[in-house]
Structures are given as structure tokens and as C-alpha cells.
Amino acid sequence: DYQETQNYRAPVGAVEEVLAGVYAQVLGLARVGVDESFFELGGDSILSMQVVARARAAGVVCTPRDIFLE
């Protein structure tokens, strides 16, 4: 289970906190560290659009391309 990993690095700052929270919500996970890959955790192109919409609603502007370039 990835959540037991010793490599978890918590988000720092407002943007990282919003994005990590949105990733976790969209992926149905308890938490996502800043070094975690959205796609390796099970994300796909459709879910990336949900990330963008939720991030924008929280005040963080990004595009689906940004998610792919992480």
C-alpha cells in the first residue's frame, strides 16, 4: 500500500496543498505526496480534467497538459 511508504513528502504551500488534496479526492485516496505521480496512482486523461476543474474551483489555474507534464 503506497500510503505506508517512507518516501511520502507532504505538500508545502497553498498550491501544493490544493493540488495534493485534489489528486487525493479524484483518485479516492487518503493522501497524495508531492512526489507521487498522478498517473502511476491510477489517474488517466479523463480524471486529469476533473483535477483541472477542481483545482480551478479552489483558485489554482492549471491545464490538463500541466497534469501530464508533472
Predicted model as a PDB file, atoms N, CA, C, CB and O in Angstrom, pLDDT in the B-factor column:
MODEL        1                                                                  
ATOM      1  N   ASP A   1       0.852  -1.189   0.000  1.00 46.00           N  
ATOM      2  CA  ASP A   1       0.000   0.000   0.000  1.00 46.00           C  
ATOM      3  C   ASP A   1       0.889   1.241   0.000  1.00 46.00           C  
ATOM      4  CB  ASP A   1      -0.965   0.005   1.232  1.00 46.00           C  
ATOM      5  O   ASP A   1       1.722   1.401   0.892  1.00 46.00           O  
ATOM      6  N   TYR A   2       0.726   2.107  -0.974  1.00 49.00           N  
ATOM      7  CA  TYR A   2       1.609   3.259  -1.117  1.00 49.00           C  
ATOM      8  C   TYR A   2       1.557   4.177   0.084  1.00 49.00           C  
ATOM      9  CB  TYR A   2       1.255   4.032  -2.356  1.00 49.00           C  
ATOM     10  O   TYR A   2       2.533   4.876   0.357  1.00 49.00           O  
ATOM     11  N   GLN A   3       0.458   4.200   0.809  1.00 49.00           N  
ATOM     12  CA  GLN A   3       0.318   5.138   1.910  1.00 49.00           C  
ATOM     13  C   GLN A   3       1.232   4.788   3.083  1.00 49.00           C  
ATOM     14  CB  GLN A   3      -1.120   5.178   2.371  1.00 49.00           C  
ATOM     15  O   GLN A   3       1.431   5.607   3.980  1.00 49.00           O  
ATOM     16  N   GLU A   4       1.776   3.602   3.079  1.00 54.00           N  
ATOM     17  CA  GLU A   4       2.693   3.197   4.134  1.00 54.00           C  
ATOM     18  C   GLU A   4       4.141   3.498   3.770  1.00 54.00           C  
ATOM     19  CB  GLU A   4       2.530   1.719   4.426  1.00 54.00           C  
ATOM     20  O   GLU A   4       5.047   3.241   4.563  1.00 54.00           O  
ATOM     21  N   THR A   5       4.360   4.035   2.588  1.00 55.00           N  
ATOM     22  CA  THR A   5       5.713   4.287   2.115  1.00 55.00           C  
ATOM     23  C   THR A   5       6.436   5.294   2.989  1.00 55.00           C  
ATOM     24  CB  THR A   5       5.684   4.776   0.686  1.00 55.00           C  
ATOM     25  O   THR A   5       5.831   6.222   3.526  1.00 55.00           O  
ATOM     26  N   GLN A   6       7.715   5.100   3.122  1.00 64.00           N  
ATOM     27  CA  GLN A   6       8.532   6.032   3.897  1.00 64.00           C  
ATOM     28  C   GLN A   6       8.949   7.223   3.053  1.00 64.00           C  
ATOM     29  CB  GLN A   6       9.766   5.327   4.452  1.00 64.00           C  
ATOM     30  O   GLN A   6       9.570   8.157   3.561  1.00 64.00           O  
ATOM     31  N   ASN A   7       8.619   7.200   1.786  1.00 78.00           N  
ATOM     32  CA  ASN A   7       9.019   8.263   0.872  1.00 78.00           C  
ATOM     33  C   ASN A   7       7.979   9.364   0.737  1.00 78.00           C  
ATOM     34  CB  ASN A   7       9.306   7.686  -0.476  1.00 78.00           C  
ATOM     35  O   ASN A   7       8.147  10.270  -0.079  1.00 78.00           O  
ATOM     36  N   TYR A   8       6.911   9.303   1.521  1.00 90.00           N  
ATOM     37  CA  TYR A   8       5.871  10.328   1.447  1.00 90.00           C  
ATOM     38  C   TYR A   8       6.460  11.684   1.815  1.00 90.00           C  
ATOM     39  CB  TYR A   8       4.685   9.979   2.380  1.00 90.00           C  
ATOM     40  O   TYR A   8       7.128  11.825   2.840  1.00 90.00           O  
ATOM     41  N   ARG A   9       6.207  12.680   0.970  1.00 93.00           N  
ATOM     42  CA  ARG A   9       6.612  14.053   1.263  1.00 93.00           C  
ATOM     43  C   ARG A   9       5.366  14.920   1.211  1.00 93.00           C  
ATOM     44  CB  ARG A   9       7.705  14.564   0.255  1.00 93.00           C  
ATOM     45  O   ARG A   9       4.706  15.023   0.177  1.00 93.00           O  
ATOM     46  N   ALA A  10       5.059  15.530   2.320  1.00 95.00           N  
ATOM     47  CA  ALA A  10       3.848  16.338   2.447  1.00 95.00           C  
ATOM     48  C   ALA A  10       3.947  17.595   1.585  1.00 95.00           C  
ATOM     49  CB  ALA A  10       3.604  16.719   3.919  1.00 95.00           C  
ATOM     50  O   ALA A  10       5.036  18.113   1.340  1.00 95.00           O  
ATOM     51  N   PRO A  11       2.782  18.077   1.129  1.00 96.00           N  
ATOM     52  CA  PRO A  11       2.770  19.327   0.362  1.00 96.00           C  
ATOM     53  C   PRO A  11       3.192  20.509   1.226  1.00 96.00           C  
ATOM     54  CB  PRO A  11       1.377  19.579  -0.226  1.00 96.00           C  
ATOM     55  O   PRO A  11       2.927  20.549   2.427  1.00 96.00           O  
ATOM     56  N   VAL A  12       3.854  21.469   0.587  1.00 96.00           N  
ATOM     57  CA  VAL A  12       4.282  22.688   1.257  1.00 96.00           C  
ATOM     58  C   VAL A  12       3.721  23.856   0.463  1.00 96.00           C  
ATOM     59  CB  VAL A  12       5.849  22.770   1.377  1.00 96.00           C  
ATOM     60  O   VAL A  12       3.919  23.937  -0.750  1.00 96.00           O  
ATOM     61  N   GLY A  13       3.046  24.731   1.114  1.00 96.00           N  
ATOM     62  CA  GLY A  13       2.489  25.894   0.434  1.00 96.00           C  
ATOM     63  C   GLY A  13       1.086  25.630  -0.092  1.00 96.00           C  
ATOM     64  O   GLY A  13       0.655  24.485  -0.231  1.00 96.00           O  
ATOM     65  N   ALA A  14       0.401  26.701  -0.374  1.00 96.00           N  
ATOM     66  CA  ALA A  14      -1.010  26.630  -0.754  1.00 96.00           C  
ATOM     67  C   ALA A  14      -1.257  25.862  -2.044  1.00 96.00           C  
ATOM     68  CB  ALA A  14      -1.562  28.010  -0.894  1.00 96.00           C  
ATOM     69  O   ALA A  14      -2.185  25.057  -2.105  1.00 96.00           O  
ATOM     70  N   VAL A  15      -0.455  26.089  -3.071  1.00 95.00           N  
ATOM     71  CA  VAL A  15      -0.685  25.435  -4.359  1.00 95.00           C  
ATOM     72  C   VAL A  15      -0.469  23.925  -4.234  1.00 95.00           C  
ATOM     73  CB  VAL A  15       0.248  26.026  -5.443  1.00 95.00           C  
ATOM     74  O   VAL A  15      -1.293  23.142  -4.708  1.00 95.00           O  
ATOM     75  N   GLU A  16       0.629  23.512  -3.602  1.00 95.00           N  
ATOM     76  CA  GLU A  16       0.872  22.078  -3.422  1.00 95.00           C  
ATOM     77  C   GLU A  16      -0.227  21.434  -2.584  1.00 95.00           C  
ATOM     78  CB  GLU A  16       2.236  21.846  -2.763  1.00 95.00           C  
ATOM     79  O   GLU A  16      -0.653  20.316  -2.873  1.00 95.00           O  
ATOM     80  N   GLU A  17      -0.684  22.130  -1.554  1.00 97.00           N  
ATOM     81  CA  GLU A  17      -1.749  21.578  -0.708  1.00 97.00           C  
ATOM     82  C   GLU A  17      -3.039  21.384  -1.495  1.00 97.00           C  
ATOM     83  CB  GLU A  17      -2.004  22.493   0.493  1.00 97.00           C  
ATOM     84  O   GLU A  17      -3.699  20.353  -1.369  1.00 97.00           O  
ATOM     85  N   VAL A  18      -3.397  22.372  -2.304  1.00 97.00           N  
ATOM     86  CA  VAL A  18      -4.608  22.258  -3.118  1.00 97.00           C  
ATOM     87  C   VAL A  18      -4.474  21.102  -4.104  1.00 97.00           C  
ATOM     88  CB  VAL A  18      -4.885  23.577  -3.872  1.00 97.00           C  
ATOM     89  O   VAL A  18      -5.372  20.267  -4.211  1.00 97.00           O  
ATOM     90  N   LEU A  19      -3.359  21.053  -4.821  1.00 96.00           N  
ATOM     91  CA  LEU A  19      -3.201  20.016  -5.835  1.00 96.00           C  
ATOM     92  C   LEU A  19      -3.132  18.619  -5.222  1.00 96.00           C  
ATOM     93  CB  LEU A  19      -1.951  20.280  -6.656  1.00 96.00           C  
ATOM     94  O   LEU A  19      -3.740  17.689  -5.752  1.00 96.00           O  
ATOM     95  N   ALA A  20      -2.411  18.454  -4.127  1.00 96.00           N  
ATOM     96  CA  ALA A  20      -2.344  17.146  -3.473  1.00 96.00           C  
ATOM     97  C   ALA A  20      -3.724  16.728  -2.974  1.00 96.00           C  
ATOM     98  CB  ALA A  20      -1.339  17.175  -2.304  1.00 96.00           C  
ATOM     99  O   ALA A  20      -4.093  15.558  -3.075  1.00 96.00           O  
ATOM    100  N   GLY A  21      -4.482  17.673  -2.439  1.00 97.00           N  
ATOM    101  CA  GLY A  21      -5.837  17.380  -1.982  1.00 97.00           C  
ATOM    102  C   GLY A  21      -6.763  17.002  -3.125  1.00 97.00           C  
ATOM    103  O   GLY A  21      -7.560  16.071  -3.005  1.00 97.00           O  
ATOM    104  N   VAL A  22      -6.659  17.711  -4.210  1.00 97.00           N  
ATOM    105  CA  VAL A  22      -7.489  17.417  -5.382  1.00 97.00           C  
ATOM    106  C   VAL A  22      -7.116  16.057  -5.970  1.00 97.00           C  
ATOM    107  CB  VAL A  22      -7.335  18.524  -6.451  1.00 97.00           C  
ATOM    108  O   VAL A  22      -7.994  15.265  -6.310  1.00 97.00           O  
ATOM    109  N   TYR A  23      -5.818  15.786  -6.089  1.00 97.00           N  
ATOM    110  CA  TYR A  23      -5.391  14.471  -6.583  1.00 97.00           C  
ATOM    111  C   TYR A  23      -5.991  13.368  -5.713  1.00 97.00           C  
ATOM    112  CB  TYR A  23      -3.840  14.364  -6.599  1.00 97.00           C  
ATOM    113  O   TYR A  23      -6.543  12.395  -6.227  1.00 97.00           O  
ATOM    114  N   ALA A  24      -5.881  13.527  -4.397  1.00 97.00           N  
ATOM    115  CA  ALA A  24      -6.400  12.512  -3.482  1.00 97.00           C  
ATOM    116  C   ALA A  24      -7.906  12.335  -3.651  1.00 97.00           C  
ATOM    117  CB  ALA A  24      -6.075  12.886  -2.033  1.00 97.00           C  
ATOM    118  O   ALA A  24      -8.396  11.207  -3.684  1.00 97.00           O  
ATOM    119  N   GLN A  25      -8.639  13.432  -3.758  1.00 97.00           N  
ATOM    120  CA  GLN A  25     -10.092  13.354  -3.941  1.00 97.00           C  
ATOM    121  C   GLN A  25     -10.452  12.626  -5.224  1.00 97.00           C  
ATOM    122  CB  GLN A  25     -10.703  14.752  -3.951  1.00 97.00           C  
ATOM    123  O   GLN A  25     -11.274  11.709  -5.214  1.00 97.00           O  
ATOM    124  N   VAL A  26      -9.844  13.027  -6.318  1.00 97.00           N  
ATOM    125  CA  VAL A  26     -10.161  12.456  -7.622  1.00 97.00           C  
ATOM    126  C   VAL A  26      -9.788  10.972  -7.684  1.00 97.00           C  
ATOM    127  CB  VAL A  26      -9.435  13.227  -8.727  1.00 97.00           C  
ATOM    128  O   VAL A  26     -10.491  10.175  -8.305  1.00 97.00           O  
ATOM    129  N   LEU A  27      -8.684  10.612  -7.039  1.00 97.00           N  
ATOM    130  CA  LEU A  27      -8.213   9.233  -7.079  1.00 97.00           C  
ATOM    131  C   LEU A  27      -8.812   8.362  -5.963  1.00 97.00           C  
ATOM    132  CB  LEU A  27      -6.705   9.214  -6.985  1.00 97.00           C  
ATOM    133  O   LEU A  27      -8.604   7.149  -5.939  1.00 97.00           O  
ATOM    134  N   GLY A  28      -9.549   8.985  -5.048  1.00 97.00           N  
ATOM    135  CA  GLY A  28     -10.157   8.232  -3.953  1.00 97.00           C  
ATOM    136  C   GLY A  28      -9.145   7.744  -2.935  1.00 97.00           C  
ATOM    137  O   GLY A  28      -9.301   6.660  -2.374  1.00 97.00           O  
ATOM    138  N   LEU A  29      -8.107   8.535  -2.691  1.00 96.00           N  
ATOM    139  CA  LEU A  29      -7.055   8.173  -1.754  1.00 96.00           C  
ATOM    140  C   LEU A  29      -7.090   9.076  -0.531  1.00 96.00           C  
ATOM    141  CB  LEU A  29      -5.687   8.249  -2.429  1.00 96.00           C  
ATOM    142  O   LEU A  29      -7.616  10.187  -0.588  1.00 96.00           O  
ATOM    143  N   ALA A  30      -6.537   8.603   0.562  1.00 94.00           N  
ATOM    144  CA  ALA A  30      -6.498   9.394   1.791  1.00 94.00           C  
ATOM    145  C   ALA A  30      -5.541  10.572   1.673  1.00 94.00           C  
ATOM    146  CB  ALA A  30      -6.095   8.518   2.967  1.00 94.00           C  
ATOM    147  O   ALA A  30      -5.816  11.660   2.177  1.00 94.00           O  
ATOM    148  N   ARG A  31      -4.413  10.345   1.002  1.00 94.00           N  
ATOM    149  CA  ARG A  31      -3.433  11.424   0.824  1.00 94.00           C  
ATOM    150  C   ARG A  31      -2.567  11.118  -0.383  1.00 94.00           C  
ATOM    151  CB  ARG A  31      -2.555  11.602   2.096  1.00 94.00           C  
ATOM    152  O   ARG A  31      -2.432   9.969  -0.804  1.00 94.00           O  
ATOM    153  N   VAL A  32      -1.984  12.179  -0.928  1.00 95.00           N  
ATOM    154  CA  VAL A  32      -1.044  12.052  -2.048  1.00 95.00           C  
ATOM    155  C   VAL A  32       0.130  12.967  -1.736  1.00 95.00           C  
ATOM    156  CB  VAL A  32      -1.718  12.422  -3.441  1.00 95.00           C  
ATOM    157  O   VAL A  32      -0.058  14.151  -1.458  1.00 95.00           O  
ATOM    158  N   GLY A  33       1.330  12.427  -1.781  1.00 95.00           N  
ATOM    159  CA  GLY A  33       2.528  13.224  -1.555  1.00 95.00           C  
ATOM    160  C   GLY A  33       2.909  14.003  -2.802  1.00 95.00           C  
ATOM    161  O   GLY A  33       2.470  13.694  -3.910  1.00 95.00           O  
ATOM    162  N   VAL A  34       3.725  15.007  -2.598  1.00 93.00           N  
ATOM    163  CA  VAL A  34       4.086  15.869  -3.733  1.00 93.00           C  
ATOM    164  C   VAL A  34       4.959  15.169  -4.759  1.00 93.00           C  
ATOM    165  CB  VAL A  34       4.797  17.100  -3.235  1.00 93.00           C  
ATOM    166  O   VAL A  34       5.056  15.628  -5.897  1.00 93.00           O  
ATOM    167  N   ASP A  35       5.593  14.076  -4.385  1.00 93.00           N  
ATOM    168  CA  ASP A  35       6.437  13.348  -5.337  1.00 93.00           C  
ATOM    169  C   ASP A  35       5.700  12.209  -6.026  1.00 93.00           C  
ATOM    170  CB  ASP A  35       7.655  12.804  -4.633  1.00 93.00           C  
ATOM    171  O   ASP A  35       6.288  11.512  -6.854  1.00 93.00           O  
ATOM    172  N   GLU A  36       4.427  12.006  -5.703  1.00 93.00           N  
ATOM    173  CA  GLU A  36       3.634  10.930  -6.285  1.00 93.00           C  
ATOM    174  C   GLU A  36       3.211  11.303  -7.705  1.00 93.00           C  
ATOM    175  CB  GLU A  36       2.395  10.630  -5.409  1.00 93.00           C  
ATOM    176  O   GLU A  36       2.918  12.464  -7.988  1.00 93.00           O  
ATOM    177  N   SER A  37       3.183  10.333  -8.574  1.00 92.00           N  
ATOM    178  CA  SER A  37       2.743  10.551  -9.948  1.00 92.00           C  
ATOM    179  C   SER A  37       1.239  10.297 -10.047  1.00 92.00           C  
ATOM    180  CB  SER A  37       3.521   9.634 -10.931  1.00 92.00           C  
ATOM    181  O   SER A  37       0.761   9.224  -9.682  1.00 92.00           O  
ATOM    182  N   PHE A  38       0.512  11.271 -10.533  1.00 95.00           N  
ATOM    183  CA  PHE A  38      -0.936  11.144 -10.711  1.00 95.00           C  
ATOM    184  C   PHE A  38      -1.268   9.907 -11.531  1.00 95.00           C  
ATOM    185  CB  PHE A  38      -1.511  12.399 -11.387  1.00 95.00           C  
ATOM    186  O   PHE A  38      -2.192   9.167 -11.195  1.00 95.00           O  
ATOM    187  N   PHE A  39      -0.531   9.684 -12.588  1.00 95.00           N  
ATOM    188  CA  PHE A  39      -0.827   8.564 -13.486  1.00 95.00           C  
ATOM    189  C   PHE A  39      -0.391   7.228 -12.903  1.00 95.00           C  
ATOM    190  CB  PHE A  39      -0.151   8.778 -14.826  1.00 95.00           C  
ATOM    191  O   PHE A  39      -1.064   6.219 -13.115  1.00 95.00           O  
ATOM    192  N   GLU A  40       0.715   7.197 -12.175  1.00 94.00           N  
ATOM    193  CA  GLU A  40       1.139   5.956 -11.525  1.00 94.00           C  
ATOM    194  C   GLU A  40       0.183   5.552 -10.403  1.00 94.00           C  
ATOM    195  CB  GLU A  40       2.556   6.110 -10.970  1.00 94.00           C  
ATOM    196  O   GLU A  40       0.100   4.378 -10.044  1.00 94.00           O  
ATOM    197  N   LEU A  41      -0.534   6.526  -9.855  1.00 95.00           N  
ATOM    198  CA  LEU A  41      -1.506   6.237  -8.798  1.00 95.00           C  
ATOM    199  C   LEU A  41      -2.864   5.830  -9.354  1.00 95.00           C  
ATOM    200  CB  LEU A  41      -1.668   7.444  -7.898  1.00 95.00           C  
ATOM    201  O   LEU A  41      -3.795   5.567  -8.592  1.00 95.00           O  
ATOM    202  N   GLY A  42      -2.983   5.778 -10.677  1.00 96.00           N  
ATOM    203  CA  GLY A  42      -4.229   5.331 -11.291  1.00 96.00           C  
ATOM    204  C   GLY A  42      -4.982   6.388 -12.067  1.00 96.00           C  
ATOM    205  O   GLY A  42      -6.065   6.120 -12.586  1.00 96.00           O  
ATOM    206  N   GLY A  43      -4.427   7.589 -12.155  1.00 96.00           N  
ATOM    207  CA  GLY A  43      -5.069   8.660 -12.902  1.00 96.00           C  
ATOM    208  C   GLY A  43      -5.021   8.410 -14.399  1.00 96.00           C  
ATOM    209  O   GLY A  43      -4.176   7.663 -14.891  1.00 96.00           O  
ATOM    210  N   ASP A  44      -5.939   9.045 -15.116  1.00 96.00           N  
ATOM    211  CA  ASP A  44      -5.972   8.953 -16.575  1.00 96.00           C  
ATOM    212  C   ASP A  44      -6.394  10.309 -17.134  1.00 96.00           C  
ATOM    213  CB  ASP A  44      -6.946   7.818 -17.053  1.00 96.00           C  
ATOM    214  O   ASP A  44      -6.589  11.264 -16.381  1.00 96.00           O  
ATOM    215  N   SER A  45      -6.534  10.388 -18.448  1.00 94.00           N  
ATOM    216  CA  SER A  45      -6.829  11.679 -19.077  1.00 94.00           C  
ATOM    217  C   SER A  45      -8.186  12.238 -18.644  1.00 94.00           C  
ATOM    218  CB  SER A  45      -6.794  11.539 -20.593  1.00 94.00           C  
ATOM    219  O   SER A  45      -8.323  13.450 -18.474  1.00 94.00           O  
ATOM    220  N   ILE A  46      -9.174  11.390 -18.467  1.00 95.00           N  
ATOM    221  CA  ILE A  46     -10.491  11.850 -18.019  1.00 95.00           C  
ATOM    222  C   ILE A  46     -10.408  12.404 -16.598  1.00 95.00           C  
ATOM    223  CB  ILE A  46     -11.520  10.701 -18.084  1.00 95.00           C  
ATOM    224  O   ILE A  46     -10.963  13.463 -16.304  1.00 95.00           O  
ATOM    225  N   LEU A  47      -9.716  11.684 -15.724  1.00 96.00           N  
ATOM    226  CA  LEU A  47      -9.560  12.160 -14.343  1.00 96.00           C  
ATOM    227  C   LEU A  47      -8.735  13.433 -14.283  1.00 96.00           C  
ATOM    228  CB  LEU A  47      -8.909  11.083 -13.477  1.00 96.00           C  
ATOM    229  O   LEU A  47      -8.942  14.261 -13.396  1.00 96.00           O  
ATOM    230  N   SER A  48      -7.798  13.604 -15.218  1.00 96.00           N  
ATOM    231  CA  SER A  48      -7.000  14.834 -15.217  1.00 96.00           C  
ATOM    232  C   SER A  48      -7.881  16.057 -15.471  1.00 96.00           C  
ATOM    233  CB  SER A  48      -5.888  14.754 -16.280  1.00 96.00           C  
ATOM    234  O   SER A  48      -7.601  17.139 -14.956  1.00 96.00           O  
ATOM    235  N   MET A  49      -8.936  15.892 -16.257  1.00 96.00           N  
ATOM    236  CA  MET A  49      -9.867  17.009 -16.487  1.00 96.00           C  
ATOM    237  C   MET A  49     -10.624  17.352 -15.200  1.00 96.00           C  
ATOM    238  CB  MET A  49     -10.870  16.657 -17.621  1.00 96.00           C  
ATOM    239  O   MET A  49     -10.928  18.518 -14.943  1.00 96.00           O  
ATOM    240  N   GLN A  50     -10.925  16.332 -14.397  1.00 97.00           N  
ATOM    241  CA  GLN A  50     -11.564  16.590 -13.104  1.00 97.00           C  
ATOM    242  C   GLN A  50     -10.603  17.324 -12.175  1.00 97.00           C  
ATOM    243  CB  GLN A  50     -12.034  15.268 -12.454  1.00 97.00           C  
ATOM    244  O   GLN A  50     -11.012  18.216 -11.431  1.00 97.00           O  
ATOM    245  N   VAL A  51      -9.333  16.953 -12.219  1.00 97.00           N  
ATOM    246  CA  VAL A  51      -8.332  17.645 -11.406  1.00 97.00           C  
ATOM    247  C   VAL A  51      -8.301  19.121 -11.779  1.00 97.00           C  
ATOM    248  CB  VAL A  51      -6.930  17.008 -11.590  1.00 97.00           C  
ATOM    249  O   VAL A  51      -8.319  19.985 -10.903  1.00 97.00           O  
ATOM    250  N   VAL A  52      -8.255  19.411 -13.066  1.00 97.00           N  
ATOM    251  CA  VAL A  52      -8.196  20.797 -13.528  1.00 97.00           C  
ATOM    252  C   VAL A  52      -9.421  21.582 -13.056  1.00 97.00           C  
ATOM    253  CB  VAL A  52      -8.093  20.846 -15.062  1.00 97.00           C  
ATOM    254  O   VAL A  52      -9.285  22.701 -12.562  1.00 97.00           O  
ATOM    255  N   ALA A  53     -10.604  21.007 -13.205  1.00 98.00           N  
ATOM    256  CA  ALA A  53     -11.833  21.695 -12.800  1.00 98.00           C  
ATOM    257  C   ALA A  53     -11.857  21.950 -11.293  1.00 98.00           C  
ATOM    258  CB  ALA A  53     -13.063  20.874 -13.211  1.00 98.00           C  
ATOM    259  O   ALA A  53     -12.208  23.045 -10.854  1.00 98.00           O  
ATOM    260  N   ARG A  54     -11.485  20.946 -10.506  1.00 98.00           N  
ATOM    261  CA  ARG A  54     -11.496  21.111  -9.040  1.00 98.00           C  
ATOM    262  C   ARG A  54     -10.404  22.073  -8.586  1.00 98.00           C  
ATOM    263  CB  ARG A  54     -11.314  19.749  -8.342  1.00 98.00           C  
ATOM    264  O   ARG A  54     -10.615  22.863  -7.666  1.00 98.00           O  
ATOM    265  N   ALA A  55      -9.243  22.012  -9.224  1.00 97.00           N  
ATOM    266  CA  ALA A  55      -8.164  22.942  -8.868  1.00 97.00           C  
ATOM    267  C   ALA A  55      -8.577  24.373  -9.169  1.00 97.00           C  
ATOM    268  CB  ALA A  55      -6.867  22.592  -9.627  1.00 97.00           C  
ATOM    269  O   ALA A  55      -8.353  25.271  -8.357  1.00 97.00           O  
ATOM    270  N   ARG A  56      -9.181  24.589 -10.335  1.00 97.00           N  
ATOM    271  CA  ARG A  56      -9.639  25.947 -10.685  1.00 97.00           C  
ATOM    272  C   ARG A  56     -10.697  26.438  -9.706  1.00 97.00           C  
ATOM    273  CB  ARG A  56     -10.201  25.977 -12.119  1.00 97.00           C  
ATOM    274  O   ARG A  56     -10.700  27.610  -9.329  1.00 97.00           O  
ATOM    275  N   ALA A  57     -11.593  25.551  -9.295  1.00 97.00           N  
ATOM    276  CA  ALA A  57     -12.620  25.930  -8.310  1.00 97.00           C  
ATOM    277  C   ALA A  57     -11.987  26.329  -6.977  1.00 97.00           C  
ATOM    278  CB  ALA A  57     -13.612  24.769  -8.094  1.00 97.00           C  
ATOM    279  O   ALA A  57     -12.555  27.115  -6.218  1.00 97.00           O  
ATOM    280  N   ALA A  58     -10.801  25.774  -6.702  1.00 97.00           N  
ATOM    281  CA  ALA A  58     -10.090  26.098  -5.470  1.00 97.00           C  
ATOM    282  C   ALA A  58      -9.105  27.251  -5.654  1.00 97.00           C  
ATOM    283  CB  ALA A  58      -9.356  24.875  -4.960  1.00 97.00           C  
ATOM    284  O   ALA A  58      -8.374  27.600  -4.727  1.00 97.00           O  
ATOM    285  N   GLY A  59      -9.086  27.848  -6.860  1.00 97.00           N  
ATOM    286  CA  GLY A  59      -8.245  29.010  -7.108  1.00 97.00           C  
ATOM    287  C   GLY A  59      -6.884  28.729  -7.711  1.00 97.00           C  
ATOM    288  O   GLY A  59      -6.058  29.636  -7.814  1.00 97.00           O  
ATOM    289  N   VAL A  60      -6.631  27.484  -8.112  1.00 96.00           N  
ATOM    290  CA  VAL A  60      -5.358  27.138  -8.749  1.00 96.00           C  
ATOM    291  C   VAL A  60      -5.619  26.875 -10.227  1.00 96.00           C  
ATOM    292  CB  VAL A  60      -4.695  25.889  -8.064  1.00 96.00           C  
ATOM    293  O   VAL A  60      -6.325  25.931 -10.582  1.00 96.00           O  
ATOM    294  N   VAL A  61      -5.053  27.707 -11.077  1.00 95.00           N  
ATOM    295  CA  VAL A  61      -5.275  27.573 -12.510  1.00 95.00           C  
ATOM    296  C   VAL A  61      -4.219  26.640 -13.095  1.00 95.00           C  
ATOM    297  CB  VAL A  61      -5.239  28.959 -13.212  1.00 95.00           C  
ATOM    298  O   VAL A  61      -3.018  26.869 -12.951  1.00 95.00           O  
ATOM    299  N   CYS A  62      -4.688  25.593 -13.752  1.00 94.00           N  
ATOM    300  CA  CYS A  62      -3.802  24.666 -14.454  1.00 94.00           C  
ATOM    301  C   CYS A  62      -4.572  24.090 -15.630  1.00 94.00           C  
ATOM    302  CB  CYS A  62      -3.282  23.529 -13.504  1.00 94.00           C  
ATOM    303  O   CYS A  62      -5.779  24.295 -15.759  1.00 94.00           O  
ATOM    304  N   THR A  63      -3.865  23.372 -16.481  1.00 94.00           N  
ATOM    305  CA  THR A  63      -4.478  22.765 -17.660  1.00 94.00           C  
ATOM    306  C   THR A  63      -4.233  21.257 -17.621  1.00 94.00           C  
ATOM    307  CB  THR A  63      -3.908  23.390 -18.977  1.00 94.00           C  
ATOM    308  O   THR A  63      -3.363  20.792 -16.884  1.00 94.00           O  
ATOM    309  N   PRO A  64      -4.990  20.489 -18.406  1.00 91.00           N  
ATOM    310  CA  PRO A  64      -4.703  19.051 -18.465  1.00 91.00           C  
ATOM    311  C   PRO A  64      -3.256  18.776 -18.879  1.00 91.00           C  
ATOM    312  CB  PRO A  64      -5.660  18.362 -19.441  1.00 91.00           C  
ATOM    313  O   PRO A  64      -2.648  17.814 -18.411  1.00 91.00           O  
ATOM    314  N   ARG A  65      -2.715  19.608 -19.743  1.00 92.00           N  
ATOM    315  CA  ARG A  65      -1.315  19.444 -20.156  1.00 92.00           C  
ATOM    316  C   ARG A  65      -0.377  19.539 -18.953  1.00 92.00           C  
ATOM    317  CB  ARG A  65      -0.935  20.507 -21.210  1.00 92.00           C  
ATOM    318  O   ARG A  65       0.593  18.787 -18.862  1.00 92.00           O  
ATOM    319  N   ASP A  66      -0.662  20.458 -18.032  1.00 92.00           N  
ATOM    320  CA  ASP A  66       0.153  20.589 -16.826  1.00 92.00           C  
ATOM    321  C   ASP A  66       0.184  19.282 -16.028  1.00 92.00           C  
ATOM    322  CB  ASP A  66      -0.380  21.728 -15.948  1.00 92.00           C  
ATOM    323  O   ASP A  66       1.217  18.916 -15.466  1.00 92.00           O  
ATOM    324  N   ILE A  67      -0.942  18.590 -15.982  1.00 92.00           N  
ATOM    325  CA  ILE A  67      -1.018  17.331 -15.245  1.00 92.00           C  
ATOM    326  C   ILE A  67      -0.133  16.295 -15.927  1.00 92.00           C  
ATOM    327  CB  ILE A  67      -2.485  16.826 -15.153  1.00 92.00           C  
ATOM    328  O   ILE A  67       0.553  15.527 -15.253  1.00 92.00           O  
ATOM    329  N   PHE A  68      -0.142  16.268 -17.251  1.00 89.00           N  
ATOM    330  CA  PHE A  68       0.679  15.308 -17.988  1.00 89.00           C  
ATOM    331  C   PHE A  68       2.171  15.608 -17.852  1.00 89.00           C  
ATOM    332  CB  PHE A  68       0.286  15.305 -19.458  1.00 89.00           C  
ATOM    333  O   PHE A  68       2.996  14.698 -17.933  1.00 89.00           O  
ATOM    334  N   LEU A  69       2.518  16.865 -17.649  1.00 87.00           N  
ATOM    335  CA  LEU A  69       3.918  17.258 -17.562  1.00 87.00           C  
ATOM    336  C   LEU A  69       4.496  17.171 -16.162  1.00 87.00           C  
ATOM    337  CB  LEU A  69       4.075  18.642 -18.067  1.00 87.00           C  
ATOM    338  O   LEU A  69       5.676  17.459 -15.965  1.00 87.00           O  
ATOM    339  N   GLU A  70       3.699  16.785 -15.199  1.00 74.00           N  
ATOM    340  CA  GLU A  70       4.147  16.771 -13.799  1.00 74.00           C  
ATOM    341  C   GLU A  70       5.452  16.144 -13.589  1.00 74.00           C  
ATOM    342  CB  GLU A  70       3.186  16.093 -12.964  1.00 74.00           C  
ATOM    343  O   GLU A  70       5.929  16.075 -12.456  1.00 74.00           O  
TER     344      GLU A  70                                                      
ENDMDL                                                                          
END                                                                             
